[in-house]
C-alpha cells in the first residue's frame, strides 16, 4: 500500500502521516534515498510534528518519481508521502487536482486535508520565515514591484490578503469537485477539532486496523499536538478583540502572538473590514502594542 497525505496549507498532514504509521503498529518507515529508518516515537515540536521524517516530494514530477521508487520496495506494510507544490498553488490548482487523480489512477491512496478557514496559515506552522511567505505572495501577485518597501508592501498585502483568501477557498471548492471519488477529503477544522475520529475514518476507508496499545500511547501525543496547533490559531481567534483594543486605545501586548509580517497585515486588513479604519505607519516598523497602534489609527 502506498498512501499520500497532502494539503494546500500547513494543516497537519505531517502529523496525519506519522499517526497512520504509529497506529498501524509500524516501527520503521521507508524514506527515499535512505531506505528503512526508525519511526519517531513522538514527532511533536513546539509548533508542528516535523520530527517525523516524512517523504516530501515538492513538485508534480517528483511526486510520480517517488511513487515509481516506492513501488520497487516491499510496500505491503505501507509506504507514505506528503506531496506538495512549493509555490504558485493559486495558478496551478487545476494541475494539483489533475496530479492527485493521476496518483489515484496508479493505485496510490490519497487523503487530502481541505482548507476551509479564511485566514493565511503563516510561518508558525511551516518553520519558514517571512521571506518565504513574502516571496510566495509576490509570485502570486506579479503586478507588485519586487523593489517595493516593506512599509508599502504591508499596505498592499493588508488590502488583498483577506479577499484573496476568500477567493482561494472558492477556487478550492470548485476545483475539488473534479477530484476522483476515491480521494478521501477531510476538512482542516474537523482534523484539528476531532483528530481521533479523522484517523479512525481513514483506517476504516482503507480497511486497516488500529492497534489498541498504540492508540493509548498516541492519545497524549495527539493532545499535545492539538494544544500546540491551537496556540497558533489563538491569534486568528482573537482578531476581533485585537481590533477593538486598537480602536479603543487599550493597552495590550501583541508580542505574545509572535506576529509575522502577514499577521501584521491581517490586523491592518481586519481593522478596515471590521471598523473601516486604517493604520498609517511612518516606516517599516510595526508597533507590537494596541495602544501604540491606536496613535497611528486613521
C-alpha positions in Angstrom: 0.0 0.0 0.0 1.2 3.5 -0.9 -0.6 6.4 0.6 -0.3 10.2 0.0 -1.3 12.6 2.8 -1.5 16.1 1.3 -2.9 19.6 1.8 -2.8 23.1 0.2 -1.8 24.7 3.5 0.2 23.6 6.6 -2.9 21.9 8.2 -1.4 18.8 9.9 -0.6 16.4 7.1 2.7 15.6 8.7 1.0 14.5 11.9 -1.5 12.6 9.9 1.3 10.8 8.1 3.1 9.9 11.3 -0.2 8.8 13.1 -1.0 6.5 10.2 2.2 4.6 10.7 2.1 4.7 14.5 -1.5 3.5 14.8 -0.8 0.6 12.4 2.0 -0.6 14.7 4.9 0.3 12.4 8.3 0.8 14.0 10.1 1.8 10.7 9.2 3.8 7.6 10.7 3.8 4.2 12.4 7.1 3.3 13.5 7.7 -0.3 17.3 7.7 -0.7 17.8 6.4 2.9 15.8 3.1 3.0 14.1 1.9 6.1 14.6 4.2 9.1 13.1 4.2 12.6 9.7 5.8 13.1 9.8 8.7 15.6 8.3 7.8 19.0 6.9 11.4 19.3 7.0 13.7 16.3 5.8 16.9 18.1 7.7 20.1 18.4 6.5 23.5 19.8 4.6 24.2 16.5 4.2 21.1 14.5 5.1 17.4 14.0 8.2 17.9 12.0 10.3 15.4 14.0 8.6 12.9 11.8 11.0 12.4 8.8 8.3 12.1 6.1 8.8 11.8 2.4 8.1 15.3 1.0 8.4 15.5 -2.9 7.9 19.1 -3.8 6.6 19.3 -7.4 4.5 17.1 -9.7 7.3 15.2 -11.5 8.8 14.4 -8.1 5.5 13.0 -6.8 5.4 10.4 -9.6 9.1 9.6 -9.4 8.7 8.9 -5.7 5.8 6.5 -6.4 7.8 4.6 -9.0 10.6 4.2 -6.5 8.2 3.2 -3.7 6.7 0.5 -6.0 10.1 -1.1 -6.2 10.1 -1.6 -2.5 8.2 -4.1 -0.3 5.3 -1.8 0.4 2.9 -4.4 1.9 3.2 -2.8 5.3 2.6 0.7 3.9 4.8 3.5 2.4 3.5 7.1 2.7 4.5 10.5 1.5 3.4 14.1 1.7 3.3 15.6 -1.8 3.4 19.4 -2.0 3.8 22.2 -4.5 6.2 24.8 -3.2 4.8 27.8 -4.9 2.1 29.2 -7.1 -0.7 27.0 -5.9 -3.0 29.8 -6.9 -2.2 29.4 -10.6 -1.7 25.6 -10.6 -4.7 24.4 -8.5 -6.1 22.6 -11.5 -2.8 20.8 -12.0 -2.8 19.9 -8.3 -6.1 18.2 -8.7 -5.1 16.5 -12.0 -2.0 15.1 -10.4 -3.8 13.8 -7.4 -6.2 12.0 -9.8 -3.2 10.6 -11.6 -1.9 9.2 -8.3 -5.3 7.5 -7.8 -5.1 6.0 -11.3 -1.8 4.4 -10.4 -3.1 2.7 -7.3 -2.0 5.2 -4.7 -4.5 6.0 -2.0 -4.8 9.8 -1.3 -6.1 11.7 1.7 -6.4 15.5 1.4 -6.8 18.0 4.2 -9.0 20.7 2.7 -8.5 24.3 3.6 -11.8 25.9 4.8 -10.7 28.7 7.1 -10.3 32.1 5.6 -7.0 33.2 7.0 -3.4 32.7 5.9 -1.5 30.0 7.7 1.8 31.5 8.3 5.4 30.5 9.1 4.4 29.4 12.6 3.3 26.1 11.0 5.9 25.7 8.3 9.1 26.8 10.1 9.7 29.2 7.2 10.5 32.9 7.8 8.8 36.0 6.4 11.0 36.0 3.3 9.5 32.7 2.1 5.9 33.9 2.6 6.6 37.3 1.0 8.2 35.6 -2.0 5.2 33.3 -2.4 2.8 36.3 -2.2 4.8 38.3 -4.8 4.8 35.2 -7.1 1.0 35.2 -6.9 0.8 39.0 -7.3 3.1 39.7 -10.2 1.9 43.2 -10.7 3.7 44.3 -7.5 7.2 45.8 -7.9 9.6 43.5 -6.2 11.7 46.5 -5.1 8.7 47.8 -3.1 9.5 48.9 0.5 8.2 46.7 3.4 6.0 49.6 4.5 4.3 49.9 1.2 4.1 46.2 0.7 2.4 45.8 4.1 -0.4 48.2 2.9 -0.9 46.2 -0.4 -1.0 42.9 1.4 -3.4 44.2 4.0 -5.8 45.2 1.2 -5.5 41.9 -0.7 -4.8 39.1 1.8 -8.3 38.6 3.2 -10.2 38.9 -0.1 -7.7 36.7 -1.8 -8.1 34.1 1.0 -11.8 34.1 0.5 -11.4 33.8 -3.3 -8.9 30.9 -2.7 -11.5 29.0 -0.7 -14.0 29.4 -3.5 -11.4 28.2 -6.0 -10.6 25.1 -3.9 -14.3 24.3 -3.6 -14.7 24.5 -7.4 -11.6 22.5 -8.3 -12.1 19.8 -5.7 -15.3 18.9 -7.4 -13.1 17.4 -10.0 -11.3 15.1 -7.6 -11.7 11.3 -8.1 -14.4 9.8 -5.8 -11.6 7.6 -4.5 -9.8 10.6 -2.9 -10.6 11.0 0.8 -11.2 14.7 1.8 -11.1 15.8 5.4 -11.5 19.5 6.2 -9.0 21.3 8.3 -11.4 22.2 11.1 -12.6 18.6 11.5 -9.0 17.3 11.7 -7.9 19.7 14.4 -11.1 19.5 16.4 -11.6 15.7 16.3 -8.3 14.3 15.2 -9.0 10.8 16.5 -12.2 10.4 14.5 -10.5 11.6 11.4 -7.8 8.9 11.8 -10.4 6.3 12.5 -12.3 7.3 9.3 -9.1 6.9 7.3 -8.4 3.4 8.8 -12.0 2.4 8.1 -11.9 3.5 4.5 -8.5 1.8 3.9 -9.6 -1.4 5.6 -6.9 -1.2 8.2 -6.9 -1.9 12.0 -5.7 0.4 14.7 -3.6 -1.3 17.3 -5.3 -0.7 20.7 -2.0 -0.3 22.6 -0.7 2.2 20.0 -3.9 4.2 20.3 -3.5 4.5 24.0 0.1 5.7 23.5 -1.0 8.0 20.7 -3.7 9.9 22.6 -1.4 12.0 24.8 0.8 12.8 21.9 -2.2 13.8 19.9 -3.4 16.0 22.8 0.0 17.8 22.8 -0.1 18.3 19.1 -3.6 19.7 19.3 -2.6 22.1 22.0 0.4 23.3 20.1 -1.7 23.8 16.9 -4.4 25.7 18.9 -1.8 28.1 20.3 -1.0 29.1 16.7 -4.7 29.7 16.0 -5.2 31.8 19.0 -4.1 34.9 17.1 -6.8 34.5 14.5 -9.4 33.7 17.0 -8.6 36.9 18.9 -8.6 39.2 15.8 -11.9 40.9 16.8 -10.7 41.7 20.3 -7.3 42.9 19.0 -9.1 45.3 16.6 -11.4 46.5 19.4 -8.4 47.2 21.6 -6.7 49.2 18.9 -9.8 51.3 18.1 -10.4 52.0 21.8 -6.8 52.7 22.7 -6.5 49.8 25.1 -3.1 48.6 26.3 -2.5 45.0 25.0 0.9 43.5 24.4 0.9 41.8 21.0 4.4 40.2 21.4 2.5 37.2 22.9 1.5 36.2 19.3 5.0 36.4 17.8 3.5 38.2 14.9 4.7 37.5 11.4 4.7 40.1 8.6 1.4 38.6 7.3 -0.1 38.6 10.8 0.5 42.4 10.9 -1.2 42.7 7.5 -4.2 40.7 8.8 -4.5 43.1 11.7 -4.5 46.1 9.2 -6.9 44.4 6.9 -9.3 43.4 9.7 -9.3 47.0 11.0 -10.5 48.1 7.6 -13.0 45.3 7.2 -14.5 45.4 10.7 -14.2 49.1 11.6 -13.5 51.0 8.4 -10.2 52.3 10.0 -6.7 52.1 8.7 -3.2 52.2 10.2 -0.7 54.7 8.8 2.8 53.6 9.6 5.7 56.1 9.4 8.2 53.4 8.3 8.8 49.7 8.1 8.3 49.2 11.9 5.0 47.8 13.2 4.3 48.6 16.9 3.5 45.5 18.9 1.1 47.2 21.3 -2.5 48.1 20.7 -2.2 51.4 22.5 0.7 52.4 20.3 -1.2 51.3 17.2 -4.2 53.4 18.3 -1.9 56.5 18.0 -1.5 55.9 14.2 -5.1 55.0 13.5 -6.9 57.0 10.9 
